[in-house]
Amino acid sequence: MVLRAQIPDLEFQTGDHVCAFYNGSSDALDDIVVDYLSKGLQAGHKCFCMVDDPSTVRDRIPDALVSRDGMLNVLTEDEAYMPDGHFSKDAFIRNMKAMVQQARSDGYNHFRAVGDESFIVRNSVDISEWFAAESELNMITDYPHFFFCLYDLELFDGGTVMYVLQTHPRIYVNGMVITNPYYASADGSPR
């Protein structure tokens, strides 16, 4: 069951799988990530973050927002996406489902994850396998969650950007989350 309660200030809806694009600036990336996580922590959500340099995010989040041990988990992209040294769609989806379920078991009302996808280029991840995983994230609907995927336009070509758009039902643009007209459901039909 997917609930559609809005999250204040960001216009995210429960169950959202949202993409955003930025242009190479780690400051812009950090601002987006810190805002997203801070809003989640303020709302009492379990938060998971996957970025190149965790300290640049963790150091900007006030300790007072992290009201429980384990409420915020910030890992490098490689640690989160490739714990065995390589990317596996099945392992990634299994880990995301496990984190969502663990949040529920730990008494959180929502789970939110945010990840910078630059690791794909840096580690020559098979793009087809990655976007199969992105598409499968849309099938996780049994618990209130938010998935937010960030792509650096300096690293990804136009074809890859189209894959991003086809696998994310909503897009974060200029501080708003809007319906993505390029999204195609898992069966390939437009929504």
N, C-alpha and C positions, 0 to 999 in steps of 0.2 A: 504494500500500500504506500503510495507516494502522497505525502501531505504537501500543501501549497501555502504554508504560512510564510510570509516574507520576513527576511532578516533586516532589521532597521539599518538605514544608512547605506547599505550596499545593494539592495534590491535583489539579493540572492533568494531563491526559493528552495525549500527543502527538496532534495533529490536532484538539484542542479549539477550538471557537468558542464562547466563553463571554460572557455578559452580566452586568453588575452595575448596581445602582441606588444612587444616593447622593442626599442632600438638600442641594443648594445650597452646601455648605461646600467651599471650595477646599482647605482643610486635609484633609478626609476624602478628597477626590479625590486629592490629592498623596500621601497615605499609601498608598492602594491602588496607585497607579501606581509609586511608589518601591519598594514591597515587591515587586511583580511584576517590575519591571526588575532589581532587585538580585538576586533569586533566579535570574533568567535569566543575568545577567552572571557570577554565582558558578559557574553550571553551564557557562560558556563559550559561551553562545548569542549569536547576532547579534540585537540588539534595536532596535526601531523604535517611537518614541513620538510621538503626535499629541495635543497639549494646547494650551490657550489661551495659557499663559505657560511656555515651555520652561525658562526659568531657574529657576522654582520647583521643577522636578523635577531638572534637571541639577545644580543646586547642592547637592542632598541626596544625590547618589550619589557615594560615595568614589571618587576617581581610581584607587585601587588595584584596583577592580573592573573597570575598563576596560583590559584587558590588551593590546588591539590597537587600532591606528588603525581607525576606522570601525566598531568593535564596537557602539557606541551612537549612534543617530541620533535626535535630538529636534527636531521641527519644530512650528510652530504648526498648529492644526487647518486653517486656511485654506491654508497652504503645502502641507500633505500631501493634503488632500481636494480642493482646488480650485486646483491649480497654474496653470490657465489662467483663473482668475477665476470659474469656475462648476463645479458638481459634474456629473460624467459617470460613470455606472455603468461603462461600458465602459473608460474611461480609468483609473478607480480599480481595477478588477479587473486590468487589464493591468499597472498599476504594482505591485499587491500580488504578482502572479505573478512579475514581474520581480525584485522584492526577495527573494522566496523562492528563486528560482533563483540570484540573485547570492550569497546566503548560502551556498548549496551550492558554487558555483564558488570562493568565498573560503575554503572548507575548514571552515565551521561545520557542526556536527552538527544544529543546530536553529535555527529562526528564530522569534522571537516579536514580536508587535506589540500595542500597546495604544493605544486612542484614546478620547478624550472626544468624544461626539457632539453637544455643544452647538452646534456650528457649523451644524447643520441648522436650528435655530430662528433663529439670528442671521442666516443668509443665505437664509432662505426656500427651502430645498432642497425639491424635489418629493419628498414622503414616499414615494410609490410607487416612484420610481426608487431612492431610498436603500435601501428594504427589498428591492428586487430585487437590489441589490448585496450586502446582508447575506446573503440567501439563497444567492447565487452563491459567497460565500466558503466555504460548506459543501462545495462541489464541488472545492476545491483539496485534493487528497489525495496528491500525488506526492512530497512531501518533508516530513520532520518539522517541524511548526510549531505555534504557538499563537496564536490571535486572541482578544483580550480587549476588549470594547466596553462603554463606561461611559456611563450615561444619568442625567442630573439630573432627579429626579422633580418638581422645582419648575418645569421647563420643558416637560415632556411630559405630555399628558393620558392618560386611561385607555385610549383607543383605540390610541394610539401605543404605550403599554406592552404592549398585547396583541400588536401587530406585533413588538415586540422579542422577546417570549417565543416567538412562533411561528417566529422565524428563528434562534434560538440553541439548540442541543441541550443546553447545560448552563448553569447559573446559579451565580454566586458569591454566597453568602449567609453572613454572619457568619464569614468566614474559611474557609469550606468551598466546594468546588465540588460541586454535586449535579446529577443528571439532571433535566432540565426536562420536566415532564409536559405542557406546552402546546406543545412544539416540533412543527412539522409539516414534513415533508421537502419538498424542492423541488416534488414532484408534488402536495403538499397533504395527503398522508396522514399521520396521526399516527404517531409512533415510540414 
